[in-house]
């Protein structure tokens, strides 16, 4: 096989060691000294990293990727950053690309709202259950019969007996 690289550029630290780069190769879990030597590599770049040896141009690219609006593109000597900026400018002028981008943004927004609604619904349901259990505990403390607690709270007989 030809050498294969899978590259992740993360705007967060995926492994929390504050490294610029995390490099992985395939090795045997049972015998870590045995490498597969298939020239398959996984590289994770952390745009917020501060440790490790990488080139200055790669540091610039990571800094740029972290927040392109804050990067002084006109002053950079890194050619790749200038190419990316030009490509972004061309894409912004492409009507089809803009439509697809706006559609994706709306879809993301809809998914976020749906997730928030689901989260609120789940939170309410959990709150109701906690409230029912707290009331049932008070009823048990007052010596109320288990069957009556089940009837009044809607909790299962099993749940109330566990609280006993």
Number of C-alpha atoms within 10 A of each C-alpha: 6 7 9 11 13 10 12 14 16 17 16 14 19 15 10 9 14 17 20 21 21 17 10 13 14 15 14 10 9 7 8 10 9 11 13 12 11 13 13 15 15 15 15 19 23 27 25 18 20 13 11 12 10 11 9 10 15 15 19 19 19 22 18 17 19 18 11 14 9 10 16 9 16 9 8 14 11 14 12 14 21 15 11 11 15 12 11 12 11 11 14 13 10 11 10 11 13 13 11 11 14 12 12 12 12 12 12 12 12 12 12 12 12 12 12 12 12 12 12 12 12 12 12 12 12 12 12 12 15 12 13 18 18 13 15 25 17 13 16 17 10 9 9 13 10 17 12 13 21 18 11 12 16 14 15 12 14 11 12 19 12 7 11 11
